Amino acid sequence: MTETRALDAHGASRKIAAAKASIAASALLAVAKLAAGLWSGSLALLSEAGHAFVDTGATALTYFAVREAEKPADAEHHYGHGKYEALAALVETGLLFGLALVVVGEAIRRLGGEQVTIDAGWPAYGVLVASILIDFVRSRQLAEIAREERSDALAADALHFASDLVSSALALIGVAAAHFGFPQGDALASFGVAGFIAIAGYRLGRRTIDTLVDVAPGDLTPHIERAILNVPGVITLDELRLRSAGAEIIGDATIGVARTLRVEQAARIKAAVSEAILAAVPHARVTITADARALDDETVVERIMLVAARRHITAHHVIAQQIGERLSIGLDIELDGVMPMGRAHAIATDFESAIHDEFGADVEIETHIEPLAPHVLVGRDAPDELAREIAAALDRHSEQVGYIANVHDVRVRETSGGLVVNYHCAVDASVPVETVHEAVDGLERRMREEYPQILRIVGHAEPADHD
């Protein structure tokens, strides 16, 4: 985060420095062109001077816009101040079109009226050649900074200097034509200057209006879409809305994720999507919303456990049977042991209704209510003699059950509800899980018959070659 802020501050200082340099360059060129134009009487050169003065005012506006746009979001501007740049660019567009109309009007007046004497000397040529060189350097520098910092206002300035370069070249041609005995060439060159001014205004205006009316950045949308859909866990991209706000692209996206995911898993997918978007488009800020989606490969147990989780009900021992065309489901649910039976039955009935909503009205559902075991039992190690006795019994019964060998790590604890026994055992790695489960259950039943005081017995089976 600190690095990001440092980069943002660096980018802001670059833009502000570029805007200040543009003001100085525009003002210098405007004064020089005006002096040369008044001295020579060239309409093309005077048009260029007017263009330069408009650029100076527009560049000053750019400086203000860049400085304002870098302000952070506040209570009145939740998305920041980025559109100040677009607003400044829109004003510059109007100035460009206005100047183009003035130049065209004056050129028409000169072509239809008395000829104006044009004294094209070295000051006129020197100013225009210097202007072309300065415009070339500034347009390249501003275009690079505008592209790197995604600044509409600096892009407008770069466009101004680029159009100035062409229009200065046309003015130079007009002055030269007048010098060599074709005075109408100056007025005709002014038409070319006005045309380039109008073209620059059109290009800038179209881009600016797109930003102000929130036109989606079509060139970036496919990159962001691919970045989102390539994130593991994203099933669908339901909606993606983007718009430009100064140097940033902001918007929101709605993705589909499996409804069986836990909240933490869905949150991790959203975070991964945000990181993927930033990797693809570093200046994009997209808010991600995750919607749950049912998958075609969800099992009956997964669907039941999802319904239980939504109601904060502990469910287990789920048995699903297909009886002809009808699904029959039986399961245990755990509720507070001191809860009145009437309330417990109401909770079970509501849960069964939710199961019907999930699977259909014709599903057969039966719930068995059990008292919820306390989350934490206070226990202590059983006497050594009892622990050794139970360990020996586990060895003896495991031989009779089969499949189970090397019973070890036996722990016996006494609690207020009875004995809790934990143990590890070895099994053949090739034996199916179902067979191992039946063997462990068989061992548990034998142990409970011999030691009725056992509350819970947990056997952990592992492959015989397990370290």
C-alpha positions as semicolon CSV with decimal commas, in nm:
position;residue;x (nm);y (nm);z (nm)
1;M;0,000;0,000;0,000
2;T;0,284;0,241;0,087
3;E;0,455;0,161;-0,242
4;T;0,132;0,228;-0,433
5;R;0,089;0,565;-0,266
6;A;0,450;0,656;-0,344
7;L;0,397;0,568;-0,710
8;D;0,076;0,771;-0,720
9;A;0,256;1,071;-0,568
10;H;0,538;1,034;-0,822
11;G;0,288;1,021;-1,109
12;A;0,107;1,329;-0,978
13;S;0,432;1,527;-0,956
14;R;0,524;1,424;-1,312
15;K;0,189;1,541;-1,446
16;I;0,202;1,873;-1,261
17;A;0,560;1,937;-1,375
18;A;0,463;1,857;-1,734
19;A;0,165;2,094;-1,714
20;K;0,386;2,377;-1,582
21;A;0,640;2,323;-1,861
22;S;0,357;2,330;-2,116
23;I;0,233;2,665;-1,981
24;A;0,579;2,815;-2,022
25;A;0,627;2,675;-2,373
26;S;0,280;2,782;-2,490
27;A;0,319;3,137;-2,352
28;L;0,663;3,179;-2,511
29;L;0,542;3,061;-2,851
30;A;0,226;3,273;-2,833
31;V;0,418;3,596;-2,769
32;A;0,676;3,518;-3,038
33;K;0,411;3,431;-3,301
34;L;0,205;3,740;-3,219
35;A;0,507;3,968;-3,255
36;A;0,613;3,804;-3,583
37;G;0,256;3,807;-3,714
38;L;0,203;4,176;-3,639
39;W;0,539;4,259;-3,794
40;S;0,477;4,056;-4,110
41;G;0,100;4,097;-4,147
42;S;0,060;3,720;-4,214
43;L;-0,288;3,588;-4,132
44;A;-0,151;3,236;-4,105
45;L;0,103;3,353;-3,851
46;L;-0,154;3,562;-3,661
47;S;-0,384;3,257;-3,662
48;E;-0,102;3,057;-3,516
49;A;-0,053;3,325;-3,251
50;G;-0,422;3,306;-3,161
51;H;-0,394;2,928;-3,151
52;A;-0,094;2,956;-2,920
53;F;-0,271;3,198;-2,685
54;V;-0,569;2,963;-2,668
55;D;-0,324;2,681;-2,594
56;T;-0,168;2,887;-2,316
57;G;-0,505;2,939;-2,151
58;A;-0,598;2,575;-2,209
59;T;-0,266;2,458;-2,066
60;A;-0,320;2,672;-1,756
61;L;-0,658;2,503;-1,728
62;T;-0,480;2,168;-1,766
63;Y;-0,253;2,253;-1,474
64;F;-0,555;2,332;-1,257
65;A;-0,734;2,015;-1,369
66;V;-0,433;1,789;-1,307
67;R;-0,382;1,936;-0,961
68;E;-0,750;1,892;-0,870
69;A;-0,774;1,544;-1,021
70;E;-0,499;1,416;-0,792
71;K;-0,700;1,494;-0,479
72;P;-0,818;1,177;-0,300
73;A;-1,182;1,075;-0,270
74;D;-1,382;1,260;-0,007
75;A;-1,736;1,277;0,135
76;E;-1,864;1,459;-0,174
77;H;-1,661;1,277;-0,440
78;H;-1,667;0,906;-0,358
79;Y;-1,488;0,814;-0,681
80;G;-1,222;1,083;-0,653
81;H;-1,173;1,393;-0,869
82;G;-1,045;1,230;-1,188
83;K;-1,314;1,382;-1,411
84;Y;-1,175;1,730;-1,358
85;E;-0,930;1,637;-1,633
86;A;-1,209;1,541;-1,870
87;L;-1,393;1,864;-1,788
88;A;-1,081;2,068;-1,866
89;A;-1,035;1,879;-2,192
90;L;-1,397;1,957;-2,286
91;V;-1,339;2,329;-2,233
92;E;-1,025;2,306;-2,446
93;T;-1,231;2,138;-2,720
94;G;-1,468;2,434;-2,727
95;L;-1,178;2,679;-2,747
96;L;-1,027;2,489;-3,039
97;F;-1,350;2,490;-3,241
98;G;-1,404;2,859;-3,162
99;L;-1,055;2,949;-3,281
100;A;-1,099;2,744;-3,600
101;L;-1,416;2,939;-3,686
102;V;-1,242;3,274;-3,627
103;V;-0,949;3,176;-3,852
104;V;-1,181;3,057;-4,130
105;G;-1,383;3,379;-4,113
106;E;-1,075;3,598;-4,137
107;A;-0,931;3,389;-4,422
108;I;-1,258;3,426;-4,620
109;R;-1,257;3,800;-4,555
110;R;-0,902;3,838;-4,684
111;L;-0,964;3,628;-4,994
112;G;-1,270;3,839;-5,084
113;G;-1,127;4,182;-4,994
114;E;-0,823;4,390;-5,065
115;Q;-0,487;4,224;-5,071
116;V;-0,285;4,261;-4,755
117;T;0,084;4,329;-4,785
118;I;0,286;4,059;-4,614
119;D;0,642;4,133;-4,515
120;A;0,785;3,789;-4,460
121;G;1,132;3,837;-4,318
122;W;1,365;3,629;-4,107
123;P;1,169;3,687;-3,779
124;A;0,863;3,514;-3,925
125;Y;1,066;3,221;-4,057
126;G;1,268;3,196;-3,735
127;V;0,962;3,194;-3,510
128;L;0,785;2,929;-3,719
129;V;1,090;2,701;-3,742
130;A;1,151;2,733;-3,365
131;S;0,783;2,666;-3,302
132;I;0,792;2,348;-3,511
133;L;1,093;2,216;-3,315
134;I;0,942;2,302;-2,974
135;D;0,605;2,155;-3,072
136;F;0,771;1,830;-3,181
137;V;0,966;1,787;-2,856
138;R;0,675;1,885;-2,630
139;S;0,416;1,669;-2,808
140;R;0,640;1,362;-2,776
141;Q;0,715;1,426;-2,410
142;L;0,354;1,501;-2,316
143;A;0,218;1,203;-2,510
144;E;0,455;0,969;-2,326
145;I;0,367;1,108;-1,982
146;A;-0,006;1,111;-2,065
147;R;0,010;0,748;-2,177
148;E;0,203;0,633;-1,869
149;E;-0,010;0,831;-1,622
150;R;-0,339;0,799;-1,816
151;S;-0,408;1,175;-1,805
152;D;-0,684;1,311;-2,031
153;A;-0,571;1,668;-1,974
154;L;-0,207;1,600;-2,068
155;A;-0,324;1,397;-2,368
156;A;-0,517;1,705;-2,476
157;D;-0,204;1,917;-2,441
158;A;-0,001;1,662;-2,640
159;L;-0,265;1,677;-2,914
160;H;-0,248;2,056;-2,911
161;F;0,128;2,062;-2,961
162;A;0,105;1,798;-3,236
163;S;-0,160;1,999;-3,422
164;D;0,047;2,314;-3,365
165;L;0,339;2,146;-3,537
166;V;0,135;2,076;-3,851
167;S;-0,040;2,413;-3,851
168;S;0,294;2,593;-3,801
169;A;0,430;2,405;-4,101
170;L;0,127;2,520;-4,305
171;A;0,177;2,876;-4,184
172;L;0,541;2,854;-4,293
173;I;0,429;2,743;-4,639
174;G;0,179;3,032;-4,656
175;V;0,438;3,291;-4,553
176;A;0,683;3,152;-4,807
177;A;0,416;3,160;-5,081
178;A;0,340;3,527;-5,004
179;H;0,711;3,605;-5,004
180;F;0,748;3,458;-5,354
181;G;0,458;3,653;-5,506
182;F;0,145;3,448;-5,418
183;P;-0,025;3,648;-5,137
184;Q;-0,337;3,428;-5,145
185;G;-0,120;3,141;-5,025
186;D;-0,119;3,293;-4,675
187;A;-0,499;3,292;-4,653
188;L;-0,520;2,944;-4,806
189;A;-0,268;2,816;-4,551
190;S;-0,494;2,962;-4,281
191;F;-0,770;2,728;-4,401
192;G;-0,532;2,440;-4,346
193;V;-0,442;2,568;-4,001
194;A;-0,813;2,598;-3,915
195;G;-0,874;2,247;-4,047
196;F;-0,606;2,095;-3,826
197;I;-0,732;2,293;-3,527
198;A;-1,085;2,157;-3,591
199;I;-0,958;1,799;-3,633
200;A;-0,768;1,823;-3,304
201;G;-1,083;1,957;-3,137
202;Y;-1,293;1,672;-3,278
203;R;-1,054;1,400;-3,165
204;L;-1,018;1,550;-2,821
205;G;-1,391;1,615;-2,787
206;R;-1,489;1,261;-2,882
207;R;-1,252;1,112;-2,626
208;T;-1,358;1,359;-2,357
209;I;-1,731;1,308;-2,411
210;D;-1,682;0,931;-2,394
211;T;-1,524;0,979;-2,052
212;L;-1,792;1,216;-1,925
213;V;-2,084;0,995;-2,035
214;D;-1,916;0,682;-1,891
215;V;-1,855;0,498;-2,217
216;A;-1,699;0,162;-2,135
217;P;-1,329;0,134;-2,228
218;G;-1,378;-0,124;-2,502
219;D;-1,007;-0,188;-2,549
220;L;-0,965;-0,296;-2,185
221;T;-1,290;-0,488;-2,130
222;P;-1,177;-0,814;-2,301
223;H;-0,851;-0,818;-2,099
224;I;-1,038;-0,779;-1,770
225;E;-1,296;-1,042;-1,870
226;R;-1,023;-1,296;-1,946
227;A;-0,841;-1,216;-1,622
228;I;-1,159;-1,280;-1,420
229;L;-1,263;-1,602;-1,595
230;N;-0,912;-1,750;-1,564
231;V;-0,924;-1,737;-1,182
232;P;-0,986;-2,087;-1,035
233;G;-1,325;-2,107;-0,866
234;V;-1,499;-1,855;-1,093
235;I;-1,785;-2,034;-1,268
236;T;-1,937;-1,744;-1,461
237;L;-1,893;-1,371;-1,516
238;D;-2,249;-1,246;-1,492
239;E;-2,188;-0,872;-1,521
240;L;-1,896;-0,637;-1,582
241;R;-1,941;-0,259;-1,581
242;L;-1,647;-0,026;-1,639
243;R;-1,596;0,347;-1,685
244;S;-1,307;0,591;-1,692
245;A;-1,241;0,830;-1,406
246;G;-0,932;1,033;-1,480
247;A;-0,631;0,805;-1,482
248;E;-0,825;0,509;-1,341
249;I;-1,077;0,258;-1,469
250;I;-1,343;0,189;-1,207
251;G;-1,640;-0,043;-1,208
252;D;-1,795;-0,355;-1,064
253;A;-1,818;-0,721;-1,158
254;T;-2,051;-1,001;-1,050
255;I;-1,905;-1,351;-1,058
256;G;-2,067;-1,689;-0,997
257;V;-1,911;-1,929;-0,747
258;A;-2,017;-2,266;-0,614
259;R;-2,279;-2,230;-0,343
260;T;-2,118;-2,512;-0,147
261;L;-1,812;-2,299;-0,072
262;R;-1,749;-2,164;0,273
263;V;-1,751;-1,789;0,325
264;E;-1,371;-1,783;0,362
265;Q;-1,328;-1,973;0,034
266;A;-1,555;-1,731;-0,154
267;A;-1,361;-1,439;-0,002
268;R;-1,032;-1,588;-0,124
269;I;-1,172;-1,623;-0,477
270;K;-1,283;-1,258;-0,473
271;A;-0,938;-1,150;-0,357
272;A;-0,776;-1,360;-0,632
273;V;-1,002;-1,197;-0,892
274;S;-0,903;-0,849;-0,772
275;E;-0,534;-0,942;-0,794
276;A;-0,580;-1,085;-1,145
277;I;-0,752;-0,765;-1,264
278;L;-0,472;-0,548;-1,123
279;A;-0,213;-0,769;-1,290
280;A;-0,389;-0,731;-1,627
281;V;-0,483;-0,361;-1,593
282;P;-0,287;-0,195;-1,308
283;H;-0,499;0,122;-1,309
284;A;-0,833;-0,062;-1,272
285;R;-1,034;-0,058;-0,948
286;V;-1,318;-0,311;-0,978
287;T;-1,551;-0,407;-0,693
288;I;-1,622;-0,781;-0,696
289;T;-1,955;-0,937;-0,592
290;A;-1,985;-1,317;-0,566
291;D;-2,319;-1,489;-0,629
292;A;-2,375;-1,853;-0,528
293;R;-2,448;-2,097;-0,809
294;A;-2,575;-2,456;-0,796
295;L;-2,343;-2,702;-0,969
296;D;-2,462;-2,999;-1,173
297;D;-2,230;-3,239;-0,989
298;E;-2,344;-3,157;-0,632
299;T;-2,413;-3,473;-0,431
300;V;-2,723;-3,526;-0,221
301;V;-2,515;-3,504;0,097
302;E;-2,354;-3,174;-0,015
303;R;-2,694;-3,023;-0,086
304;I;-2,833;-3,135;0,250
305;M;-2,531;-3,006;0,441
306;L;-2,564;-2,673;0,259
307;V;-2,928;-2,641;0,373
308;A;-2,823;-2,729;0,728
309;A;-2,537;-2,477;0,726
310;R;-2,775;-2,199;0,621
311;R;-2,983;-2,272;0,931
312;H;-2,684;-2,328;1,160
313;I;-2,798;-2,685;1,226
314;T;-2,553;-2,967;1,291
315;A;-2,652;-3,262;1,070
316;H;-2,486;-3,601;1,027
317;H;-2,543;-3,966;0,944
318;V;-2,721;-3,882;0,617
319;I;-2,878;-4,179;0,439
320;A;-3,025;-4,124;0,091
321;Q;-3,221;-4,394;-0,092
322;Q;-3,372;-4,399;-0,440
323;I;-3,711;-4,573;-0,408
324;G;-3,832;-4,602;-0,766
325;E;-3,876;-4,243;-0,884
326;R;-3,877;-4,109;-0,531
327;L;-3,587;-3,993;-0,316
328;S;-3,592;-4,090;0,051
329;I;-3,363;-3,908;0,296
330;G;-3,295;-3,983;0,661
331;L;-3,051;-3,796;0,886
332;D;-2,973;-3,693;1,241
333;I;-2,978;-3,333;1,360
334;E;-2,837;-3,209;1,689
335;L;-3,022;-2,953;1,901
336;D;-2,972;-2,817;2,251
337;G;-3,050;-3,096;2,498
338;V;-3,243;-2,865;2,733
339;M;-3,460;-2,722;2,455
340;P;-3,834;-2,798;2,490
341;M;-3,944;-3,072;2,254
342;G;-4,211;-2,851;2,097
343;R;-3,954;-2,596;1,984
344;A;-3,710;-2,867;1,871
345;H;-3,982;-3,027;1,658
346;A;-4,065;-2,690;1,501
347;I;-3,698;-2,644;1,406
348;A;-3,687;-2,995;1,260
349;T;-4,007;-2,930;1,063
350;D;-3,867;-2,606;0,920
351;F;-3,549;-2,791;0,824
352;E;-3,751;-3,062;0,652
353;S;-3,945;-2,792;0,464
354;A;-3,617;-2,646;0,342
355;I;-3,511;-2,994;0,223
356;H;-3,838;-3,013;0,026
357;D;-3,761;-2,675;-0,131
358;E;-3,418;-2,802;-0,234
359;F;-3,516;-3,145;-0,373
360;G;-3,886;-3,110;-0,455
361;A;-4,216;-3,164;-0,279
362;D;-4,224;-3,541;-0,342
363;V;-3,902;-3,616;-0,152
364;E;-3,941;-3,828;0,160
365;I;-3,752;-3,681;0,456
366;E;-3,718;-3,805;0,813
367;T;-3,510;-3,634;1,082
368;H;-3,391;-3,785;1,408
369;I;-3,334;-3,527;1,684
370;E;-3,033;-3,580;1,910
371;P;-2,909;-3,368;2,202
372;L;-2,625;-3,142;2,096
373;A;-2,301;-3,254;2,258
374;P;-2,115;-2,979;2,446
375;H;-1,842;-2,822;2,239
376;V;-1,573;-2,873;2,504
377;L;-1,570;-3,143;2,771
378;V;-1,346;-3,106;3,073
379;G;-1,138;-3,424;3,092
380;R;-0,834;-3,577;3,256
381;D;-0,615;-3,875;3,181
382;A;-0,762;-4,202;3,309
383;P;-0,562;-4,407;3,558
384;D;-0,274;-4,597;3,400
385;E;-0,420;-4,934;3,491
386;L;-0,750;-4,857;3,313
387;A;-0,565;-4,716;3,013
388;R;-0,354;-5,032;2,981
389;E;-0,663;-5,249;3,017
390;I;-0,847;-5,066;2,738
391;A;-0,539;-5,076;2,513
392;A;-0,517;-5,453;2,561
393;A;-0,889;-5,487;2,482
394;L;-0,841;-5,290;2,161
395;D;-0,561;-5,527;2,056
396;R;-0,774;-5,833;2,138
397;H;-1,087;-5,717;1,956
398;S;-0,896;-5,589;1,651
399;E;-0,766;-5,942;1,588
400;Q;-1,123;-6,073;1,595
401;V;-1,259;-5,797;1,366
402;G;-0,983;-5,829;1,107
403;Y;-0,820;-5,574;0,872
404;I;-0,696;-5,374;1,173
405;A;-0,344;-5,420;1,309
406;N;-0,085;-5,245;1,522
407;V;-0,317;-5,053;1,752
408;H;-0,105;-4,777;1,906
409;D;-0,106;-4,427;2,053
410;V;-0,400;-4,518;2,278
411;R;-0,527;-4,230;2,495
412;V;-0,803;-4,271;2,755
413;R;-0,960;-3,966;2,923
414;E;-1,230;-3,937;3,187
415;T;-1,504;-3,675;3,141
416;S;-1,833;-3,597;3,309
417;G;-2,013;-3,785;3,030
418;G;-1,794;-4,095;3,034
419;L;-1,469;-4,219;2,886
420;V;-1,327;-4,077;2,564
421;V;-1,088;-4,317;2,387
422;N;-0,860;-4,220;2,095
423;Y;-0,627;-4,456;1,912
424;H;-0,436;-4,510;1,586
425;C;-0,419;-4,833;1,390
426;A;-0,262;-4,970;1,071
427;V;-0,453;-5,111;0,772
428;D;-0,358;-5,242;0,429
429;A;-0,333;-4,941;0,191
430;S;-0,519;-5,131;-0,082
431;V;-0,828;-5,203;0,132
432;P;-1,132;-4,986;0,037
433;V;-1,239;-4,709;0,274
434;E;-1,580;-4,868;0,318
435;T;-1,425;-5,194;0,443
436;V;-1,197;-5,011;0,685
437;H;-1,490;-4,807;0,816
438;E;-1,693;-5,121;0,885
439;A;-1,398;-5,277;1,068
440;V;-1,345;-4,967;1,284
441;D;-1,719;-4,955;1,362
442;G;-1,713;-5,324;1,453
443;L;-1,424;-5,264;1,691
444;E;-1,612;-4,974;1,848
445;R;-1,924;-5,185;1,907
446;R;-1,721;-5,460;2,077
447;M;-1,547;-5,206;2,300
448;R;-1,876;-5,043;2,402
449;E;-2,022;-5,383;2,493
450;E;-1,725;-5,455;2,718
451;Y;-1,697;-5,099;2,855
452;P;-2,044;-4,935;2,867
453;Q;-1,889;-4,625;3,032
454;I;-1,725;-4,529;2,702
455;L;-1,888;-4,205;2,571
456;R;-1,688;-4,176;2,251
457;I;-1,423;-4,381;2,079
458;V;-1,231;-4,238;1,783
459;G;-1,011;-4,464;1,572
460;H;-0,769;-4,316;1,321
461;A;-0,676;-4,567;1,050
462;E;-0,362;-4,515;0,840
463;P;-0,178;-4,721;0,578
464;A;0,053;-4,983;0,724
465;D;0,358;-4,822;0,558
466;H;0,270;-4,475;0,691
467;D;0,553;-4,308;0,884
